[in-house]
């Protein structure tokens, strides 16, 4: 039972970490695009 709890906590932490990384990545790309309009096509192509 404790192993299942540990696995579920680990899974939730991984999902939250991935969501946070995705959010920060999108926000940084948006910030770069707004600060440098010429870099926007490159940022879109990088996605």
CHARMM internal coordinates of N, CA and C (Angstrom, degrees):
IC EDIT
DIST 1 N 1 CA 1.4643
DIST 1 CA 1 C 1.5250
ANGL 1 N 1 CA 1 C 110.41
DIST 1 C 2 N 1.3243
ANGL 1 CA 1 C 2 N 116.59
DIHE 1 N 1 CA 1 C 2 N -42.82
DIST 2 N 2 CA 1.4631
ANGL 1 C 2 N 2 CA 118.67
DIHE 1 CA 1 C 2 N 2 CA -179.95
DIST 2 CA 2 C 1.5276
ANGL 2 N 2 CA 2 C 110.51
DIHE 1 C 2 N 2 CA 2 C -67.58
DIST 2 C 3 N 1.3376
ANGL 2 CA 2 C 3 N 116.64
DIHE 2 N 2 CA 2 C 3 N -31.75
DIST 3 N 3 CA 1.4612
ANGL 2 C 3 N 3 CA 119.26
DIHE 2 CA 2 C 3 N 3 CA 177.75
DIST 3 CA 3 C 1.5258
ANGL 3 N 3 CA 3 C 109.85
DIHE 2 C 3 N 3 CA 3 C -66.75
DIST 3 C 4 N 1.3247
ANGL 3 CA 3 C 4 N 117.22
DIHE 3 N 3 CA 3 C 4 N -39.75
DIST 4 N 4 CA 1.4635
ANGL 3 C 4 N 4 CA 120.28
DIHE 3 CA 3 C 4 N 4 CA 178.16
DIST 4 CA 4 C 1.5255
ANGL 4 N 4 CA 4 C 110.49
DIHE 3 C 4 N 4 CA 4 C -64.91
DIST 4 C 5 N 1.3335
ANGL 4 CA 4 C 5 N 116.66
DIHE 4 N 4 CA 4 C 5 N -40.36
DIST 5 N 5 CA 1.4643
ANGL 4 C 5 N 5 CA 119.78
DIHE 4 CA 4 C 5 N 5 CA 177.93
DIST 5 CA 5 C 1.5268
ANGL 5 N 5 CA 5 C 110.21
DIHE 4 C 5 N 5 CA 5 C -63.07
DIST 5 C 6 N 1.3286
ANGL 5 CA 5 C 6 N 116.43
DIHE 5 N 5 CA 5 C 6 N -41.91
DIST 6 N 6 CA 1.4617
ANGL 5 C 6 N 6 CA 120.23
DIHE 5 CA 5 C 6 N 6 CA 179.84
DIST 6 CA 6 C 1.5206
ANGL 6 N 6 CA 6 C 110.56
DIHE 5 C 6 N 6 CA 6 C -63.67
DIST 6 C 7 N 1.3311
ANGL 6 CA 6 C 7 N 116.81
DIHE 6 N 6 CA 6 C 7 N -41.72
DIST 7 N 7 CA 1.4610
ANGL 6 C 7 N 7 CA 120.21
DIHE 6 CA 6 C 7 N 7 CA 179.51
DIST 7 CA 7 C 1.5208
ANGL 7 N 7 CA 7 C 111.34
DIHE 6 C 7 N 7 CA 7 C -65.37
DIST 7 C 8 N 1.3197
ANGL 7 CA 7 C 8 N 116.70
DIHE 7 N 7 CA 7 C 8 N -41.25
DIST 8 N 8 CA 1.4670
ANGL 7 C 8 N 8 CA 119.05
DIHE 7 CA 7 C 8 N 8 CA -179.33
DIST 8 CA 8 C 1.5264
ANGL 8 N 8 CA 8 C 110.59
DIHE 7 C 8 N 8 CA 8 C -67.46
DIST 8 C 9 N 1.3322
ANGL 8 CA 8 C 9 N 116.95
DIHE 8 N 8 CA 8 C 9 N -39.86
DIST 9 N 9 CA 1.4659
ANGL 8 C 9 N 9 CA 120.15
DIHE 8 CA 8 C 9 N 9 CA 178.00
DIST 9 CA 9 C 1.5286
ANGL 9 N 9 CA 9 C 109.92
DIHE 8 C 9 N 9 CA 9 C -64.22
DIST 9 C 10 N 1.3301
ANGL 9 CA 9 C 10 N 116.40
DIHE 9 N 9 CA 9 C 10 N -41.48
DIST 10 N 10 CA 1.4611
ANGL 9 C 10 N 10 CA 120.14
DIHE 9 CA 9 C 10 N 10 CA 178.85
DIST 10 CA 10 C 1.5224
ANGL 10 N 10 CA 10 C 110.81
DIHE 9 C 10 N 10 CA 10 C -63.58
DIST 10 C 11 N 1.3326
ANGL 10 CA 10 C 11 N 116.38
DIHE 10 N 10 CA 10 C 11 N -42.17
DIST 11 N 11 CA 1.4624
ANGL 10 C 11 N 11 CA 120.50
DIHE 10 CA 10 C 11 N 11 CA 179.77
DIST 11 CA 11 C 1.5223
ANGL 11 N 11 CA 11 C 110.96
DIHE 10 C 11 N 11 CA 11 C -63.41
DIST 11 C 12 N 1.3260
ANGL 11 CA 11 C 12 N 116.81
DIHE 11 N 11 CA 11 C 12 N -43.77
DIST 12 N 12 CA 1.4670
ANGL 11 C 12 N 12 CA 120.68
DIHE 11 CA 11 C 12 N 12 CA 178.63
DIST 12 CA 12 C 1.5273
ANGL 12 N 12 CA 12 C 110.00
DIHE 11 C 12 N 12 CA 12 C -62.98
DIST 12 C 13 N 1.3333
ANGL 12 CA 12 C 13 N 116.96
DIHE 12 N 12 CA 12 C 13 N -41.51
DIST 13 N 13 CA 1.4630
ANGL 12 C 13 N 13 CA 120.09
DIHE 12 CA 12 C 13 N 13 CA 179.96
DIST 13 CA 13 C 1.5286
ANGL 13 N 13 CA 13 C 110.70
DIHE 12 C 13 N 13 CA 13 C -64.38
DIST 13 C 14 N 1.3367
ANGL 13 CA 13 C 14 N 117.23
DIHE 13 N 13 CA 13 C 14 N -39.35
DIST 14 N 14 CA 1.4601
ANGL 13 C 14 N 14 CA 120.26
DIHE 13 CA 13 C 14 N 14 CA 178.61
DIST 14 CA 14 C 1.5236
ANGL 14 N 14 CA 14 C 110.94
DIHE 13 C 14 N 14 CA 14 C -65.12
DIST 14 C 15 N 1.3406
ANGL 14 CA 14 C 15 N 116.73
DIHE 14 N 14 CA 14 C 15 N -41.75
DIST 15 N 15 CA 1.4667
ANGL 14 C 15 N 15 CA 120.44
DIHE 14 CA 14 C 15 N 15 CA 179.97
DIST 15 CA 15 C 1.5281
ANGL 15 N 15 CA 15 C 110.04
DIHE 14 C 15 N 15 CA 15 C -64.69
DIST 15 C 16 N 1.3360
ANGL 15 CA 15 C 16 N 116.64
DIHE 15 N 15 CA 15 C 16 N -44.21
DIST 16 N 16 CA 1.4656
ANGL 15 C 16 N 16 CA 119.83
DIHE 15 CA 15 C 16 N 16 CA 179.58
DIST 16 CA 16 C 1.5286
ANGL 16 N 16 CA 16 C 110.57
DIHE 15 C 16 N 16 CA 16 C -64.66
DIST 16 C 17 N 1.3207
ANGL 16 CA 16 C 17 N 116.41
DIHE 16 N 16 CA 16 C 17 N -40.20
DIST 17 N 17 CA 1.4606
ANGL 16 C 17 N 17 CA 119.81
DIHE 16 CA 16 C 17 N 17 CA 179.14
DIST 17 CA 17 C 1.5227
ANGL 17 N 17 CA 17 C 111.75
DIHE 16 C 17 N 17 CA 17 C -64.32
DIST 17 C 18 N 1.3421
ANGL 17 CA 17 C 18 N 116.42
DIHE 17 N 17 CA 17 C 18 N -41.72
DIST 18 N 18 CA 1.4639
ANGL 17 C 18 N 18 CA 119.98
DIHE 17 CA 17 C 18 N 18 CA 178.59
DIST 18 CA 18 C 1.5226
ANGL 18 N 18 CA 18 C 110.79
DIHE 17 C 18 N 18 CA 18 C -65.20
DIST 18 C 19 N 1.3308
ANGL 18 CA 18 C 19 N 116.79
DIHE 18 N 18 CA 18 C 19 N -40.94
DIST 19 N 19 CA 1.4674
ANGL 18 C 19 N 19 CA 120.21
DIHE 18 CA 18 C 19 N 19 CA 179.24
DIST 19 CA 19 C 1.5250
ANGL 19 N 19 CA 19 C 110.39
DIHE 18 C 19 N 19 CA 19 C -64.91
DIST 19 C 20 N 1.3303
ANGL 19 CA 19 C 20 N 116.78
DIHE 19 N 19 CA 19 C 20 N -40.46
DIST 20 N 20 CA 1.4643
ANGL 19 C 20 N 20 CA 120.36
DIHE 19 CA 19 C 20 N 20 CA 179.50
DIST 20 CA 20 C 1.5283
ANGL 20 N 20 CA 20 C 110.57
DIHE 19 C 20 N 20 CA 20 C -66.02
DIST 20 C 21 N 1.3357
ANGL 20 CA 20 C 21 N 116.90
DIHE 20 N 20 CA 20 C 21 N -43.31
DIST 21 N 21 CA 1.4613
ANGL 20 C 21 N 21 CA 120.22
DIHE 20 CA 20 C 21 N 21 CA 179.29
DIST 21 CA 21 C 1.5251
ANGL 21 N 21 CA 21 C 110.72
DIHE 20 C 21 N 21 CA 21 C -63.47
DIST 21 C 22 N 1.3332
ANGL 21 CA 21 C 22 N 116.53
DIHE 21 N 21 CA 21 C 22 N -40.81
DIST 22 N 22 CA 1.4647
ANGL 21 C 22 N 22 CA 120.00
DIHE 21 CA 21 C 22 N 22 CA 178.66
DIST 22 CA 22 C 1.5215
ANGL 22 N 22 CA 22 C 110.55
DIHE 21 C 22 N 22 CA 22 C -64.08
DIST 22 C 23 N 1.3399
ANGL 22 CA 22 C 23 N 116.14
DIHE 22 N 22 CA 22 C 23 N -43.21
DIST 23 N 23 CA 1.4660
ANGL 22 C 23 N 23 CA 120.43
DIHE 22 CA 22 C 23 N 23 CA -179.81
DIST 23 CA 23 C 1.5270
ANGL 23 N 23 CA 23 C 110.75
DIHE 22 C 23 N 23 CA 23 C -62.46
DIST 23 C 24 N 1.3377
ANGL 23 CA 23 C 24 N 116.56
DIHE 23 N 23 CA 23 C 24 N -45.39
DIST 24 N 24 CA 1.4624
ANGL 23 C 24 N 24 CA 119.74
DIHE 23 CA 23 C 24 N 24 CA -179.14
DIST 24 CA 24 C 1.5225
ANGL 24 N 24 CA 24 C 110.79
DIHE 23 C 24 N 24 CA 24 C -66.33
DIST 24 C 25 N 1.3349
ANGL 24 CA 24 C 25 N 116.78
DIHE 24 N 24 CA 24 C 25 N -37.76
DIST 25 N 25 CA 1.4571
ANGL 24 C 25 N 25 CA 119.99
DIHE 24 CA 24 C 25 N 25 CA 179.27
DIST 25 CA 25 C 1.5153
ANGL 25 N 25 CA 25 C 111.73
DIHE 24 C 25 N 25 CA 25 C -65.06
DIST 25 C 26 N 1.3282
ANGL 25 CA 25 C 26 N 116.69
DIHE 25 N 25 CA 25 C 26 N -44.29
DIST 26 N 26 CA 1.4667
ANGL 25 C 26 N 26 CA 120.12
DIHE 25 CA 25 C 26 N 26 CA 179.14
DIST 26 CA 26 C 1.5220
ANGL 26 N 26 CA 26 C 110.05
DIHE 25 C 26 N 26 CA 26 C -65.06
DIST 26 C 27 N 1.3346
ANGL 26 CA 26 C 27 N 116.33
DIHE 26 N 26 CA 26 C 27 N -39.86
DIST 27 N 27 CA 1.4654
ANGL 26 C 27 N 27 CA 119.31
DIHE 26 CA 26 C 27 N 27 CA -178.75
DIST 27 CA 27 C 1.5294
ANGL 27 N 27 CA 27 C 110.75
DIHE 26 C 27 N 27 CA 27 C -66.68
DIST 27 C 28 N 1.3311
ANGL 27 CA 27 C 28 N 117.45
DIHE 27 N 27 CA 27 C 28 N -38.90
DIST 28 N 28 CA 1.4621
ANGL 27 C 28 N 28 CA 119.55
DIHE 27 CA 27 C 28 N 28 CA -179.62
DIST 28 CA 28 C 1.5271
ANGL 28 N 28 CA 28 C 110.39
DIHE 27 C 28 N 28 CA 28 C -69.66
DIST 28 C 29 N 1.3236
ANGL 28 CA 28 C 29 N 117.60
DIHE 28 N 28 CA 28 C 29 N -38.08
DIST 29 N 29 CA 1.4676
ANGL 28 C 29 N 29 CA 120.19
DIHE 28 CA 28 C 29 N 29 CA 177.32
DIST 29 CA 29 C 1.5228
ANGL 29 N 29 CA 29 C 110.03
DIHE 28 C 29 N 29 CA 29 C -64.69
DIST 29 C 30 N 1.3400
ANGL 29 CA 29 C 30 N 116.84
DIHE 29 N 29 CA 29 C 30 N -40.54
DIST 30 N 30 CA 1.4634
ANGL 29 C 30 N 30 CA 120.27
DIHE 29 CA 29 C 30 N 30 CA 178.83
DIST 30 CA 30 C 1.5297
ANGL 30 N 30 CA 30 C 110.35
DIHE 29 C 30 N 30 CA 30 C -65.52
DIST 30 C 31 N 1.3310
ANGL 30 CA 30 C 31 N 116.89
DIHE 30 N 30 CA 30 C 31 N -38.52
DIST 31 N 31 CA 1.4611
ANGL 30 C 31 N 31 CA 120.02
DIHE 30 CA 30 C 31 N 31 CA 179.78
DIST 31 CA 31 C 1.5286
ANGL 31 N 31 CA 31 C 110.34
DIHE 30 C 31 N 31 CA 31 C -66.81
DIST 31 C 32 N 1.3258
ANGL 31 CA 31 C 32 N 117.37
DIHE 31 N 31 CA 31 C 32 N -40.58
DIST 32 N 32 CA 1.4612
ANGL 31 C 32 N 32 CA 120.35
DIHE 31 CA 31 C 32 N 32 CA 178.49
DIST 32 CA 32 C 1.5247
ANGL 32 N 32 CA 32 C 110.40
DIHE 31 C 32 N 32 CA 32 C -65.86
DIST 32 C 33 N 1.3328
ANGL 32 CA 32 C 33 N 116.77
DIHE 32 N 32 CA 32 C 33 N -39.44
DIST 33 N 33 CA 1.4602
ANGL 32 C 33 N 33 CA 120.26
DIHE 32 CA 32 C 33 N 33 CA -178.68
DIST 33 CA 33 C 1.5241
ANGL 33 N 33 CA 33 C 110.49
DIHE 32 C 33 N 33 CA 33 C -67.02
DIST 33 C 34 N 1.3310
ANGL 33 CA 33 C 34 N 117.39
DIHE 33 N 33 CA 33 C 34 N -37.59
DIST 34 N 34 CA 1.4609
ANGL 33 C 34 N 34 CA 119.76
DIHE 33 CA 33 C 34 N 34 CA -178.52
DIST 34 CA 34 C 1.5295
ANGL 34 N 34 CA 34 C 111.03
DIHE 33 C 34 N 34 CA 34 C -75.33
DIST 34 C 35 N 1.3366
ANGL 34 CA 34 C 35 N 117.11
DIHE 34 N 34 CA 34 C 35 N -30.82
DIST 35 N 35 CA 1.4616
ANGL 34 C 35 N 35 CA 119.34
DIHE 34 CA 34 C 35 N 35 CA -178.78
DIST 35 CA 35 C 1.5259
ANGL 35 N 35 CA 35 C 111.28
DIHE 34 C 35 N 35 CA 35 C -82.63
DIST 35 C 36 N 1.3334
ANGL 35 CA 35 C 36 N 117.48
DIHE 35 N 35 CA 35 C 36 N -28.07
DIST 36 N 36 CA 1.4640
ANGL 35 C 36 N 36 CA 121.36
DIHE 35 CA 35 C 36 N 36 CA -179.95
DIST 36 CA 36 C 1.5301
ANGL 36 N 36 CA 36 C 108.63
DIHE 35 C 36 N 36 CA 36 C -132.46
DIST 36 C 37 N 1.3280
ANGL 36 CA 36 C 37 N 117.83
DIHE 36 N 36 CA 36 C 37 N 91.77
DIST 37 N 37 CA 1.4785
ANGL 36 C 37 N 37 CA 119.52
DIHE 36 CA 36 C 37 N 37 CA -176.60
DIST 37 CA 37 C 1.5223
ANGL 37 N 37 CA 37 C 112.94
DIHE 36 C 37 N 37 CA 37 C -60.49
DIST 37 C 38 N 1.3342
ANGL 37 CA 37 C 38 N 117.90
DIHE 37 N 37 CA 37 C 38 N -29.98
DIST 38 N 38 CA 1.4583
ANGL 37 C 38 N 38 CA 119.85
DIHE 37 CA 37 C 38 N 38 CA -178.77
DIST 38 CA 38 C 1.5219
ANGL 38 N 38 CA 38 C 111.65
DIHE 37 C 38 N 38 CA 38 C -70.55
DIST 38 C 39 N 1.3395
ANGL 38 CA 38 C 39 N 117.40
DIHE 38 N 38 CA 38 C 39 N -20.47
DIST 39 N 39 CA 1.4595
ANGL 38 C 39 N 39 CA 120.66
DIHE 38 CA 38 C 39 N 39 CA -178.76
DIST 39 CA 39 C 1.5205
ANGL 39 N 39 CA 39 C 111.87
DIHE 38 C 39 N 39 CA 39 C -88.23
DIST 39 C 40 N 1.3344
ANGL 39 CA 39 C 40 N 117.70
DIHE 39 N 39 CA 39 C 40 N -5.31
DIST 40 N 40 CA 1.4642
ANGL 39 C 40 N 40 CA 119.98
DIHE 39 CA 39 C 40 N 40 CA -176.90
DIST 40 CA 40 C 1.5288
ANGL 40 N 40 CA 40 C 112.40
DIHE 39 C 40 N 40 CA 40 C -61.55
DIST 40 C 41 N 1.3481
ANGL 40 CA 40 C 41 N 120.15
DIHE 40 N 40 CA 40 C 41 N -45.81
DIST 41 N 41 CA 1.4762
ANGL 40 C 41 N 41 CA 117.81
DIHE 40 CA 40 C 41 N 41 CA 178.78
DIST 41 CA 41 C 1.5251
ANGL 41 N 41 CA 41 C 112.26
DIHE 40 C 41 N 41 CA 41 C -61.63
DIST 41 C 42 N 1.3278
ANGL 41 CA 41 C 42 N 117.09
DIHE 41 N 41 CA 41 C 42 N -33.76
DIST 42 N 42 CA 1.4647
ANGL 41 C 42 N 42 CA 119.55
DIHE 41 CA 41 C 42 N 42 CA 178.70
DIST 42 CA 42 C 1.5228
ANGL 42 N 42 CA 42 C 110.31
DIHE 41 C 42 N 42 CA 42 C -68.44
DIST 42 C 43 N 1.3418
ANGL 42 CA 42 C 43 N 116.53
DIHE 42 N 42 CA 42 C 43 N -38.79
DIST 43 N 43 CA 1.4576
ANGL 42 C 43 N 43 CA 119.53
DIHE 42 CA 42 C 43 N 43 CA 179.36
DIST 43 CA 43 C 1.5181
ANGL 43 N 43 CA 43 C 110.14
DIHE 42 C 43 N 43 CA 43 C -66.74
DIST 43 C 44 N 1.3279
ANGL 43 CA 43 C 44 N 117.00
DIHE 43 N 43 CA 43 C 44 N -39.09
DIST 44 N 44 CA 1.4667
ANGL 43 C 44 N 44 CA 120.03
DIHE 43 CA 43 C 44 N 44 CA 178.92
DIST 44 CA 44 C 1.5268
ANGL 44 N 44 CA 44 C 109.57
DIHE 43 C 44 N 44 CA 44 C -67.55
DIST 44 C 45 N 1.3353
ANGL 44 CA 44 C 45 N 117.17
DIHE 44 N 44 CA 44 C 45 N -40.03
DIST 45 N 45 CA 1.4593
ANGL 44 C 45 N 45 CA 120.31
DIHE 44 CA 44 C 45 N 45 CA 179.52
DIST 45 CA 45 C 1.5235
ANGL 45 N 45 CA 45 C 110.64
DIHE 44 C 45 N 45 CA 45 C -66.36
DIST 45 C 46 N 1.3375
ANGL 45 CA 45 C 46 N 117.27
DIHE 45 N 45 CA 45 C 46 N -31.12
DIST 46 N 46 CA 1.4623
ANGL 45 C 46 N 46 CA 120.70
DIHE 45 CA 45 C 46 N 46 CA -179.93
DIST 46 CA 46 C 1.5174
ANGL 46 N 46 CA 46 C 110.77
DIHE 45 C 46 N 46 CA 46 C -68.32
DIST 46 C 47 N 1.3470
ANGL 46 CA 46 C 47 N 116.93
DIHE 46 N 46 CA 46 C 47 N -27.86
DIST 47 N 47 CA 1.4607
ANGL 46 C 47 N 47 CA 119.57
DIHE 46 CA 46 C 47 N 47 CA 179.14
DIST 47 CA 47 C 1.5141
ANGL 47 N 47 CA 47 C 109.24
DIHE 46 C 47 N 47 CA 47 C -70.53
END
COOR INIT
IC SEED 1 N 1 CA 1 C
IC BUILD
